[in-house]
Amino acid sequence: MKKAFLPRLVRNLAVVTSLGFLSANSYAADGPGRWPVEKANNWLKEYGWLRGANFLPSTAINQLDMWQESTFDEATIDRELGYAESLGFNSMRVFLHDLPWQQDSKGFTKRIERFLQLCDKHKIKPLFVLFDSCWYPLPYPGPQMGPLPYTHNSGWVQSPGVSVLQTPDEYPRLQAYVTGVIKQFAKDRRIVGWDVWNEPDNFDGGAPKRPDLEPKNKVELVNALLPQVFAWARAANPVQPLTSGVWHGDIRTDENLETTARIQLENSDIISFHNYSEAPILLREIGELDRFGRPMMCTEYMARPNGSNFAPQLGQMKSKNVAAYNWGFVSGKSQTIFPWDSWTKKYTSEPPVWFHDILRIDGSAYRQSEVDYIRQTTGVAK
C-alpha cells in the first residue's frame, strides 16, 4: 500500500499482527454496538469470498481527483471496473475523502451512487474507506498536484488533514461527513462494509522530498478521535459491518497492544489486517486472527519485492475464506509500480519488478502468468 512510515515498516516486516496466544474471548471487551460474532458470520455467508484490489482510476492521482466533480472520470472507472470483472474480482476497496462532502455533499453523494451503479454493472461490491492517515497531510480542494517523477503515490492525501485533526472545533464537520455518507447508503447491499480509518497511526513518508508537516502528537490525536469515528458510524445504523485494519506492531498479548490497535480490534465487526510479507507469515497471521471467530479481510497485500505475491497468497486466502484486496490495479498517476523507497532512492525509469499494480493503462497484463493465476483462483478461467 501506501506504507508511509518507512522506518516503522522496516522494523515490523517480521513482526506481524500476532494473536495466537489469545482465545476468542480473552481479548478486551467489545466496543459499543459491536456486532455479535454470529451476526458477523451471517454477513460472511451472505457475501461469500470477496476478492479484489484497492481501486483508484488510473487517471486520478488521489481520492480528491477521483471524487471531485471536475475530475470524476466515469468512462475510465467503467472501463477499469470491467477489467476487474474480467479477472473474477467481485469487490474493490475504495477510498472516500471528507473534503468533497464539505464542498458539495449532494453532488458527492450522487457521484458515489453513480460509482455504485458502475460497480453493480460489473458485479462488484465495494468496501468504502472513510479516513486515512497516510501520505500528504495537507489536503486541499480543487486541481490536484501532478505526480513527482518516478515516485510512489506522491499525490495521495490524508483525510482528515492534520490541521483539522488538531482542531476539535472541526470535528462536527467530520461527524457530518461520516454519518451523512453512511446514512445515505446504510441499507445498501451493494456495499460490503465501511473501513472507517486506514492505518490510523501512520504518517507521511514523503521525506526527503518534502518537509515534515505532521504534529508530534498525531497518534494521540488519532487515538482520541478514532473511537468517536466508530461511534458516528454506528449512529448511522448501517446494515454493513465496520472495520479498521491492524497493520503493524506486536499484538500477541493484551499487554503488548498499542492503543490504536486495541481501539481497532475492540470496535471492528469484521477483523481486517494488512500483510505485505511472504506466504508463511500470511498463513501464520490468518491462523492467529482466526481465534477471534470473526470473518477476516486482508485489505492490503501484494508487494512483489517483499515476497508478497498473488501466487500463492491469493489461493491461501481463498482456502481460508479471507477476503483479499491487493494494493494497486491499473498503473497510472499514483505510480505505485515504484517501491516505497522511491522517496529516498532515485529512479529514472520503470523498475525491473513492479512493486504494486496488475495491469498497464491499456488493460494488458504486467505479468500474464499473474493474470492467469488470478483468473484460475477466482474461477473465471476453468
C-alpha positions as a Markdown table, in Angstrom:
| # | Residue | x | y | z |
|---|---|---|---|---|
| 1 | Met | 0.0 | 0.0 | 0.0 |
| 2 | Lys | 1.0 | 3.5 | 0.9 |
| 3 | Lys | 3.2 | 2.5 | 3.7 |
| 4 | Ala | 4.2 | 5.9 | 4.7 |
| 5 | Phe | 6.2 | 5.5 | 7.9 |
| 6 | Leu | 9.1 | 3.6 | 6.4 |
| 7 | Pro | 11.3 | 3.2 | 9.5 |
| 8 | Arg | 8.5 | 1.6 | 11.4 |
| 9 | Leu | 7.6 | -0.6 | 8.4 |
| 10 | Val | 11.0 | -2.0 | 8.1 |
| 11 | Arg | 11.3 | -2.6 | 11.7 |
| 12 | Asn | 8.0 | -4.5 | 11.7 |
| 13 | Leu | 8.1 | -6.5 | 8.5 |
| 14 | Ala | 8.9 | -9.6 | 10.5 |
| 15 | Val | 6.7 | -8.6 | 13.5 |
| 16 | Val | 3.3 | -9.0 | 12.0 |
| 17 | Thr | -0.1 | -9.0 | 13.8 |
| 18 | Ser | 0.0 | -12.0 | 16.1 |
| 19 | Leu | -2.8 | -13.0 | 18.3 |
| 20 | Gly | -2.0 | -16.7 | 18.7 |
| 21 | Phe | -1.9 | -16.7 | 22.5 |
| 22 | Leu | -5.4 | -15.3 | 22.9 |
| 23 | Ser | -8.6 | -17.2 | 22.9 |
| 24 | Ala | -11.7 | -15.9 | 21.1 |
| 25 | Asn | -13.0 | -14.4 | 24.4 |
| 26 | Ser | -9.8 | -13.4 | 26.2 |
| 27 | Tyr | -9.4 | -10.1 | 24.4 |
| 28 | Ala | -10.7 | -6.8 | 25.8 |
| 29 | Ala | -14.5 | -6.2 | 25.9 |
| 30 | Asp | -16.4 | -5.4 | 22.8 |
| 31 | Gly | -16.7 | -1.8 | 21.8 |
| 32 | Pro | -20.2 | -0.1 | 22.0 |
| 33 | Gly | -22.5 | -1.5 | 19.4 |
| 34 | Arg | -20.1 | -4.1 | 18.0 |
| 35 | Trp | -21.8 | -6.9 | 16.1 |
| 36 | Pro | -22.1 | -10.2 | 17.9 |
| 37 | Val | -19.9 | -12.9 | 16.3 |
| 38 | Glu | -23.0 | -14.7 | 14.9 |
| 39 | Lys | -24.1 | -11.6 | 13.0 |
| 40 | Ala | -20.7 | -11.1 | 11.6 |
| 41 | Asn | -20.6 | -14.7 | 10.4 |
| 42 | Asn | -24.0 | -14.4 | 8.8 |
| 43 | Trp | -22.6 | -11.4 | 6.8 |
| 44 | Leu | -19.9 | -13.7 | 5.6 |
| 45 | Lys | -22.5 | -16.3 | 4.5 |
| 46 | Glu | -24.3 | -13.6 | 2.5 |
| 47 | Tyr | -21.3 | -12.3 | 0.6 |
| 48 | Gly | -19.0 | -15.3 | 0.4 |
| 49 | Trp | -15.4 | -15.0 | -0.6 |
| 50 | Leu | -14.6 | -11.4 | -1.5 |
| 51 | Arg | -11.6 | -10.6 | -3.7 |
| 52 | Gly | -10.4 | -7.5 | -5.5 |
| 53 | Ala | -8.0 | -4.6 | -5.4 |
| 54 | Asn | -7.6 | -1.2 | -3.8 |
| 55 | Phe | -9.2 | 0.8 | -6.6 |
| 56 | Leu | -8.1 | 4.2 | -7.9 |
| 57 | Pro | -8.8 | 5.0 | -11.6 |
| 58 | Ser | -5.5 | 5.4 | -13.5 |
| 59 | Thr | -6.4 | 9.0 | -14.4 |
| 60 | Ala | -6.6 | 10.1 | -10.7 |
| 61 | Ile | -3.6 | 10.9 | -8.5 |
| 62 | Asn | -5.6 | 10.7 | -5.3 |
| 63 | Gln | -9.0 | 10.4 | -3.7 |
| 64 | Leu | -9.9 | 14.0 | -4.5 |
| 65 | Asp | -9.0 | 13.5 | -8.1 |
| 66 | Met | -11.3 | 10.6 | -8.1 |
| 67 | Trp | -14.3 | 12.2 | -6.4 |
| 68 | Gln | -14.4 | 15.9 | -7.3 |
| 69 | Glu | -16.9 | 16.8 | -9.9 |
| 70 | Ser | -14.4 | 18.3 | -12.4 |
| 71 | Thr | -12.3 | 15.1 | -12.5 |
| 72 | Phe | -14.8 | 12.3 | -11.8 |
| 73 | Asp | -13.8 | 10.1 | -14.8 |
| 74 | Glu | -16.8 | 7.9 | -15.3 |
| 75 | Ala | -15.5 | 6.4 | -18.6 |
| 76 | Thr | -12.2 | 5.3 | -17.0 |
| 77 | Ile | -13.9 | 4.0 | -13.9 |
| 78 | Asp | -16.3 | 2.0 | -16.0 |
| 79 | Arg | -13.6 | 0.6 | -18.2 |
| 80 | Glu | -11.3 | -0.4 | -15.4 |
| 81 | Leu | -14.1 | -1.9 | -13.3 |
| 82 | Gly | -14.7 | -4.0 | -16.4 |
| 83 | Tyr | -11.1 | -5.2 | -16.2 |
| 84 | Ala | -11.7 | -6.1 | -12.6 |
| 85 | Glu | -14.7 | -8.1 | -13.6 |
| 86 | Ser | -12.7 | -10.0 | -16.2 |
| 87 | Leu | -10.3 | -11.1 | -13.5 |
| 88 | Gly | -13.1 | -12.5 | -11.4 |
| 89 | Phe | -12.9 | -9.8 | -8.8 |
| 90 | Asn | -16.2 | -9.2 | -7.0 |
| 91 | Ser | -15.2 | -6.4 | -4.7 |
| 92 | Met | -12.9 | -3.3 | -4.6 |
| 93 | Arg | -11.7 | -1.3 | -1.7 |
| 94 | Val | -12.3 | 2.4 | -2.4 |
| 95 | Phe | -11.1 | 5.5 | -0.5 |
| 96 | Leu | -13.5 | 8.4 | 0.0 |
| 97 | His | -12.5 | 11.8 | 1.5 |
| 98 | Asp | -14.1 | 14.4 | 3.8 |
| 99 | Leu | -13.4 | 17.4 | 1.5 |
| 100 | Pro | -15.8 | 16.5 | -1.3 |
| 101 | Trp | -18.5 | 16.2 | 1.3 |
| 102 | Gln | -17.6 | 19.6 | 2.7 |
| 103 | Gln | -17.6 | 21.1 | -0.8 |
| 104 | Asp | -20.8 | 19.6 | -2.2 |
| 105 | Ser | -22.4 | 16.9 | -0.2 |
| 106 | Lys | -25.3 | 16.3 | -2.6 |
| 107 | Gly | -23.0 | 16.2 | -5.6 |
| 108 | Phe | -20.6 | 13.9 | -3.8 |
| 109 | Thr | -23.5 | 11.5 | -2.8 |
| 110 | Lys | -24.7 | 11.5 | -6.5 |
| 111 | Arg | -21.2 | 10.5 | -7.6 |
| 112 | Ile | -21.0 | 7.7 | -5.1 |
| 113 | Glu | -24.3 | 6.5 | -6.3 |
| 114 | Arg | -23.1 | 6.6 | -9.9 |
| 115 | Phe | -20.0 | 4.7 | -8.9 |
| 116 | Leu | -22.2 | 2.1 | -7.2 |
| 117 | Gln | -24.2 | 1.7 | -10.4 |
| 118 | Leu | -21.0 | 1.1 | -12.4 |
| 119 | Cys | -19.8 | -1.4 | -9.8 |
| 120 | Asp | -23.2 | -3.2 | -9.9 |
| 121 | Lys | -22.9 | -3.3 | -13.7 |
| 122 | His | -19.6 | -5.2 | -13.3 |
| 123 | Lys | -20.9 | -7.4 | -10.4 |
| 124 | Ile | -18.6 | -5.6 | -7.9 |
| 125 | Lys | -19.5 | -4.6 | -4.3 |
| 126 | Pro | -17.1 | -2.0 | -2.8 |
| 127 | Leu | -15.7 | -1.7 | 0.6 |
| 128 | Phe | -15.5 | 2.1 | 1.3 |
| 129 | Val | -12.8 | 3.7 | 3.4 |
| 130 | Leu | -13.7 | 6.9 | 5.2 |
| 131 | Phe | -10.5 | 8.3 | 6.7 |
| 132 | Asp | -6.7 | 7.7 | 6.0 |
| 133 | Ser | -3.6 | 8.8 | 7.9 |
| 134 | Cys | -1.1 | 8.1 | 5.0 |
| 135 | Trp | 1.0 | 10.4 | 2.9 |
| 136 | Tyr | 0.5 | 14.2 | 2.3 |
| 137 | Pro | -1.1 | 15.7 | 5.4 |
| 138 | Leu | -2.4 | 18.9 | 4.0 |
| 139 | Pro | -5.2 | 18.0 | 1.5 |
| 140 | Tyr | -6.8 | 20.8 | -0.5 |
| 141 | Pro | -9.8 | 21.1 | -2.8 |
| 142 | Gly | -9.6 | 21.9 | -6.5 |
| 143 | Pro | -7.0 | 20.9 | -9.0 |
| 144 | Gln | -4.5 | 18.4 | -7.6 |
| 145 | Met | -0.7 | 18.2 | -7.9 |
| 146 | Gly | 0.9 | 16.3 | -10.6 |
| 147 | Pro | 3.0 | 13.2 | -9.8 |
| 148 | Leu | 6.6 | 13.5 | -8.7 |
| 149 | Pro | 8.7 | 11.7 | -11.3 |
| 150 | Tyr | 9.3 | 8.0 | -10.5 |
| 151 | Thr | 7.9 | 8.3 | -7.0 |
| 152 | His | 5.4 | 6.0 | -5.2 |
| 153 | Asn | 2.0 | 7.5 | -4.5 |
| 154 | Ser | 3.3 | 11.1 | -4.5 |
| 155 | Gly | -0.1 | 12.8 | -4.6 |
| 156 | Trp | -2.1 | 10.7 | -2.1 |
| 157 | Val | -3.6 | 12.8 | 0.7 |
| 158 | Gln | -4.7 | 12.2 | 4.3 |
| 159 | Ser | -8.3 | 12.5 | 5.5 |
| 160 | Pro | -8.7 | 14.4 | 7.7 |
| 161 | Gly | -5.8 | 16.7 | 7.1 |
| 162 | Val | -3.6 | 17.4 | 10.1 |
| 163 | Ser | -4.9 | 21.0 | 10.5 |
| 164 | Val | -8.4 | 19.5 | 11.0 |
| 165 | Leu | -7.1 | 16.7 | 13.2 |
| 166 | Gln | -5.5 | 19.3 | 15.5 |
| 167 | Thr | -8.8 | 21.4 | 15.7 |
| 168 | Pro | -11.6 | 19.7 | 17.7 |
| 169 | Asp | -13.9 | 22.5 | 16.6 |
| 170 | Glu | -13.7 | 21.0 | 13.2 |
| 171 | Tyr | -14.9 | 17.5 | 14.4 |
| 172 | Pro | -18.6 | 18.3 | 13.9 |
| 173 | Arg | -17.9 | 18.6 | 10.2 |
| 174 | Leu | -16.2 | 15.2 | 10.2 |
| 175 | Gln | -19.1 | 13.8 | 12.1 |
| 176 | Ala | -21.5 | 15.2 | 9.5 |
| 177 | Tyr | -19.4 | 13.5 | 6.7 |
| 178 | Val | -19.3 | 10.1 | 8.4 |
| 179 | Thr | -22.9 | 10.0 | 9.4 |
| 180 | Gly | -24.1 | 11.7 | 6.2 |
| 181 | Val | -22.4 | 9.3 | 3.8 |
| 182 | Ile | -23.3 | 6.2 | 5.8 |
| 183 | Lys | -26.9 | 7.1 | 6.3 |
| 184 | Gln | -27.4 | 7.7 | 2.6 |
| 185 | Phe | -26.3 | 4.1 | 1.9 |
| 186 | Ala | -26.9 | 2.4 | 5.3 |
| 187 | Lys | -29.3 | -0.2 | 3.8 |
| 188 | Asp | -27.5 | -0.6 | 0.5 |
| 189 | Arg | -26.5 | -4.2 | -0.1 |
| 190 | Arg | -24.3 | -3.2 | -2.9 |
| 191 | Ile | -21.7 | -2.1 | -0.3 |
| 192 | Val | -19.9 | -4.8 | 1.7 |
| 193 | Gly | -18.7 | -2.7 | 4.5 |
| 194 | Trp | -17.2 | 0.5 | 5.9 |
| 195 | Asp | -13.4 | 0.7 | 6.7 |
| 196 | Val | -13.6 | 3.7 | 9.0 |
| 197 | Trp | -9.9 | 4.6 | 9.1 |
| 198 | Asn | -7.0 | 3.3 | 7.2 |
| 199 | Glu | -3.7 | 2.8 | 9.1 |
| 200 | Pro | -4.8 | 5.5 | 11.7 |
| 201 | Asp | -1.4 | 5.7 | 13.4 |
| 202 | Asn | 0.6 | 6.0 | 10.2 |
| 203 | Phe | 2.5 | 9.1 | 8.9 |
| 204 | Asp | 3.5 | 10.9 | 5.8 |
| 205 | Gly | 6.5 | 9.1 | 4.3 |
| 206 | Gly | 7.5 | 12.0 | 2.0 |
| 207 | Ala | 10.9 | 12.8 | 3.4 |
| 208 | Pro | 13.3 | 13.9 | 2.0 |
| 209 | Lys | 11.3 | 15.2 | -1.0 |
| 210 | Arg | 9.0 | 17.4 | 1.2 |
| 211 | Pro | 9.1 | 18.8 | 4.7 |
| 212 | Asp | 7.7 | 17.0 | 7.7 |
| 213 | Leu | 4.4 | 18.8 | 8.3 |
| 214 | Glu | 2.8 | 16.5 | 10.9 |
| 215 | Pro | 2.4 | 17.2 | 14.6 |
| 216 | Lys | 4.5 | 15.1 | 17.0 |
| 217 | Asn | 1.3 | 14.1 | 18.9 |
| 218 | Lys | -0.5 | 12.9 | 15.9 |
| 219 | Val | -1.0 | 9.4 | 17.3 |
| 220 | Glu | -2.5 | 10.7 | 20.5 |
| 221 | Leu | -4.9 | 12.9 | 18.5 |
| 222 | Val | -5.9 | 9.9 | 16.3 |
| 223 | Asn | -6.5 | 7.7 | 19.4 |
| 224 | Ala | -8.8 | 10.3 | 20.8 |
| 225 | Leu | -10.8 | 10.6 | 17.6 |
| 226 | Leu | -10.9 | 7.0 | 16.4 |
| 227 | Pro | -13.5 | 5.8 | 18.9 |
| 228 | Gln | -15.7 | 8.8 | 18.1 |
| 229 | Val | -15.5 | 7.8 | 14.4 |
| 230 | Phe | -16.7 | 4.3 | 15.2 |
| 231 | Ala | -19.5 | 5.8 | 17.3 |
| 232 | Trp | -20.5 | 8.2 | 14.5 |
| 233 | Ala | -20.6 | 5.3 | 12.0 |
| 234 | Arg | -22.7 | 3.2 | 14.4 |
| 235 | Ala | -25.1 | 6.0 | 14.9 |
| 236 | Ala | -26.0 | 5.8 | 11.2 |
| 237 | Asn | -27.2 | 2.2 | 11.8 |
| 238 | Pro | -25.7 | 0.6 | 8.7 |
| 239 | Val | -26.6 | -3.0 | 7.7 |
| 240 | Gln | -22.9 | -3.2 | 6.6 |
| 241 | Pro | -20.1 | -4.1 | 9.1 |
| 242 | Leu | -17.5 | -1.6 | 10.4 |
| 243 | Thr | -13.8 | -2.4 | 10.4 |
| 244 | Ser | -10.3 | -0.8 | 10.7 |
| 245 | Gly | -7.3 | -2.8 | 9.8 |
| 246 | Val | -4.4 | -3.6 | 12.1 |
| 247 | Trp | -1.2 | -3.1 | 10.1 |
| 248 | His | 1.9 | -3.2 | 12.4 |
| 249 | Gly | 3.3 | -3.9 | 15.8 |
| 250 | Asp | 3.4 | -6.9 | 18.1 |
| 251 | Ile | -0.1 | -7.6 | 19.4 |
| 252 | Arg | 0.4 | -11.2 | 20.6 |
| 253 | Thr | -0.9 | -10.4 | 24.1 |
| 254 | Asp | -3.1 | -7.7 | 25.6 |
| 255 | Glu | 0.0 | -6.3 | 27.4 |
| 256 | Asn | 1.8 | -5.7 | 24.0 |
| 257 | Leu | -1.1 | -3.9 | 22.3 |
| 258 | Glu | -0.6 | -0.4 | 21.2 |
| 259 | Thr | -3.5 | 1.9 | 21.9 |
| 260 | Thr | -4.6 | 2.3 | 18.3 |
| 261 | Ala | -4.7 | -1.5 | 17.6 |
| 262 | Arg | -6.7 | -2.0 | 20.8 |
| 263 | Ile | -9.3 | 0.5 | 19.6 |
| 264 | Gln | -9.4 | -1.1 | 16.2 |
| 265 | Leu | -9.8 | -4.6 | 17.4 |
| 266 | Glu | -12.4 | -3.8 | 20.1 |
| 267 | Asn | -14.7 | -2.0 | 17.6 |
| 268 | Ser | -14.4 | -3.9 | 14.3 |
| 269 | Asp | -17.2 | -6.2 | 13.4 |
| 270 | Ile | -15.0 | -7.9 | 10.8 |
| 271 | Ile | -11.3 | -8.3 | 11.6 |
| 272 | Ser | -9.2 | -6.7 | 8.9 |
| 273 | Phe | -5.4 | -6.5 | 8.6 |
| 274 | His | -2.6 | -5.7 | 6.1 |
| 275 | Asn | 0.1 | -8.1 | 5.2 |
| 276 | Tyr | 3.0 | -7.4 | 2.8 |
| 277 | Ser | 5.0 | -10.4 | 3.9 |
| 278 | Glu | 5.9 | -13.8 | 2.5 |
| 279 | Ala | 3.3 | -16.6 | 2.3 |
| 280 | Pro | 4.2 | -18.4 | 5.5 |
| 281 | Ile | 3.9 | -15.2 | 7.5 |
| 282 | Leu | 0.5 | -14.5 | 5.9 |
| 283 | Leu | -0.7 | -18.0 | 6.8 |
| 284 | Arg | 0.5 | -17.7 | 10.4 |
| 285 | Glu | -1.3 | -14.4 | 10.8 |
| 286 | Ile | -4.5 | -15.7 | 9.4 |
| 287 | Gly | -4.3 | -18.7 | 11.8 |
| 288 | Glu | -3.8 | -16.4 | 14.8 |
| 289 | Leu | -6.5 | -13.9 | 13.9 |
| 290 | Asp | -8.9 | -16.8 | 13.3 |
| 291 | Arg | -9.0 | -17.3 | 17.1 |
| 292 | Phe | -11.4 | -14.3 | 17.3 |
| 293 | Gly | -14.0 | -16.4 | 15.5 |
| 294 | Arg | -14.9 | -13.5 | 13.2 |
| 295 | Pro | -14.7 | -13.1 | 9.4 |
| 296 | Met | -11.4 | -11.7 | 8.2 |
| 297 | Met | -10.3 | -9.3 | 5.4 |
| 298 | Cys | -6.8 | -8.8 | 4.3 |
| 299 | Thr | -7.4 | -5.3 | 3.0 |
| 300 | Glu | -3.9 | -4.8 | 1.7 |
| 301 | Tyr | -1.3 | -7.2 | 0.3 |
| 302 | Met | 1.0 | -7.7 | -2.7 |
| 303 | Ala | 4.4 | -6.0 | -2.8 |
| 304 | Arg | 6.4 | -8.2 | -5.2 |
| 305 | Pro | 9.9 | -7.4 | -4.0 |
| 306 | Asn | 8.9 | -8.2 | -0.4 |
| 307 | Gly | 7.8 | -11.7 | -1.4 |
| 308 | Ser | 4.1 | -10.7 | -1.2 |
| 309 | Asn | 2.6 | -12.1 | -4.4 |
| 310 | Phe | -0.7 | -13.3 | -5.9 |
| 311 | Ala | 0.7 | -16.9 | -6.0 |
| 312 | Pro | 0.3 | -18.5 | -3.6 |
| 313 | Gln | -1.2 | -15.8 | -1.3 |
| 314 | Leu | -4.5 | -15.3 | -3.1 |
| 315 | Gly | -5.1 | -19.0 | -3.1 |
| 316 | Gln | -4.2 | -19.3 | 0.5 |
| 317 | Met | -6.8 | -16.6 | 1.4 |
| 318 | Lys | -9.4 | -18.3 | -0.8 |
| 319 | Ser | -8.8 | -21.6 | 1.1 |
| 320 | Lys | -9.4 | -19.8 | 4.4 |
| 321 | Asn | -12.3 | -17.7 | 3.1 |
| 322 | Val | -10.4 | -14.5 | 3.9 |
| 323 | Ala | -11.3 | -11.5 | 1.8 |
| 324 | Ala | -8.3 | -10.4 | -0.3 |
| 325 | Tyr | -7.6 | -6.9 | -1.6 |
| 326 | Asn | -4.2 | -6.3 | -3.2 |
| 327 | Trp | -2.8 | -2.8 | -3.4 |
| 328 | Gly | -2.9 | -1.3 | -6.9 |
| 329 | Phe | -4.8 | -2.2 | -10.0 |
| 330 | Val | -4.2 | -0.2 | -13.3 |
| 331 | Ser | -0.8 | 1.6 | -13.4 |
| 332 | Gly | -1.4 | 5.3 | -13.6 |
| 333 | Lys | -0.9 | 8.6 | -11.9 |
| 334 | Ser | -0.4 | 7.1 | -8.5 |
| 335 | Gln | 2.8 | 5.4 | -9.8 |
| 336 | Thr | 2.7 | 2.6 | -7.3 |
| 337 | Ile | 4.7 | 0.4 | -9.6 |
| 338 | Phe | 7.6 | 2.2 | -7.9 |
| 339 | Pro | 8.5 | 1.0 | -4.4 |
| 340 | Trp | 8.2 | 2.8 | -1.1 |
| 341 | Asp | 11.9 | 3.6 | -1.2 |
| 342 | Ser | 11.4 | 5.8 | -4.3 |
| 343 | Trp | 11.0 | 8.6 | -1.8 |
| 344 | Thr | 14.6 | 8.2 | -0.7 |
| 345 | Lys | 16.2 | 6.4 | -3.7 |
| 346 | Lys | 16.4 | 7.8 | -7.2 |
| 347 | Tyr | 14.7 | 6.0 | -10.0 |
| 348 | Thr | 14.9 | 7.1 | -13.7 |
| 349 | Ser | 12.7 | 4.5 | -15.4 |
| 350 | Glu | 10.2 | 1.8 | -14.8 |
| 351 | Pro | 11.5 | -0.6 | -12.1 |
| 352 | Pro | 12.5 | -4.1 | -13.3 |
| 353 | Val | 10.0 | -5.5 | -10.9 |
| 354 | Trp | 6.7 | -3.6 | -10.3 |
| 355 | Phe | 6.0 | -3.0 | -6.6 |
| 356 | His | 2.2 | -2.9 | -6.9 |
| 357 | Asp | -0.4 | -2.9 | -9.7 |
| 358 | Ile | -1.6 | -5.6 | -12.1 |
| 359 | Leu | -2.4 | -4.0 | -15.5 |
| 360 | Arg | -1.0 | -1.4 | -17.8 |
| 361 | Ile | -3.2 | 1.5 | -18.7 |
| 362 | Asp | -4.4 | -0.3 | -21.9 |
| 363 | Gly | -5.6 | -3.2 | -19.8 |
| 364 | Ser | -2.7 | -5.5 | -20.8 |
| 365 | Ala | -1.1 | -7.6 | -18.0 |
| 366 | Tyr | 2.2 | -6.6 | -16.4 |
| 367 | Arg | 2.7 | -10.4 | -15.9 |
| 368 | Gln | 0.4 | -12.6 | -17.9 |
| 369 | Ser | 1.2 | -15.5 | -15.6 |
| 370 | Glu | -0.2 | -13.5 | -12.7 |
| 371 | Val | -3.4 | -12.7 | -14.5 |
| 372 | Asp | -3.8 | -16.3 | -15.5 |
| 373 | Tyr | -3.3 | -17.4 | -11.8 |
| 374 | Ile | -5.8 | -14.7 | -10.6 |
| 375 | Arg | -8.5 | -15.9 | -13.1 |
| 376 | Gln | -7.9 | -19.5 | -12.2 |
| 377 | Thr | -8.2 | -18.8 | -8.5 |
| 378 | Thr | -11.3 | -16.6 | -8.8 |
| 379 | Gly | -12.9 | -19.2 | -11.1 |
| 380 | Val | -13.4 | -17.3 | -14.3 |
| 381 | Ala | -10.8 | -19.4 | -16.1 |
| 382 | Lys | -11.8 | -23.1 | -16.0 |
